[in-house]
Amino acid sequence: MHSSVPTVSVSELAAVLADDPTTPLIDVREPAEYAAGHAPSAVLIPMSVVPVRLADIPKDRPVYVICHSGGRSAQVVHWLNAQGYDTVNVDGGTAGWGGHGHPIVH
């Protein structure tokens, strides 16, 4: 895992979203994975299209990035932060989110 990327646990993410439900959350998995289940406020921007969807990612506030377990999202966070974004990896990903009893939308 990228030790240099800012990271939160799924519990920390849940607290952030409870405090501000408009906090941006980007799911970088593939469309079929997203359709199979995702965190309620997560917006799908697959890892492969992040570079061409930068206009869809807010640059004026922290953005949380989630995948299945935290590997792909860590790579995306590393890249986005190098581009000047304020992004945070969600350790444990969607699997951890659901595993901790947080809602999953299908």
ZIQUITA-V348805 format. One record per run of one state. SS is the DSSP state (A for helix, B for strand, O for the rest). FROM is the first residue (numbers start at 0). TO is the last residue. Records with the same first field share a line. If there is no record, write none. Layout:
SS=FROM-TO / FROM-TO
This chain:
O=0-5 / 19-22 / 27-29 / 36-36 / 39-41 / 44-45 / 52-52 / 56-61 / 66-69 / 82-85 / 91-91 / 99-102 / 105-105
B=6-8 / 23-26 / 37-38 / 42-43 / 62-65 / 86-90 / 103-104
A=9-18 / 30-35 / 46-51 / 53-55 / 70-81 / 92-98
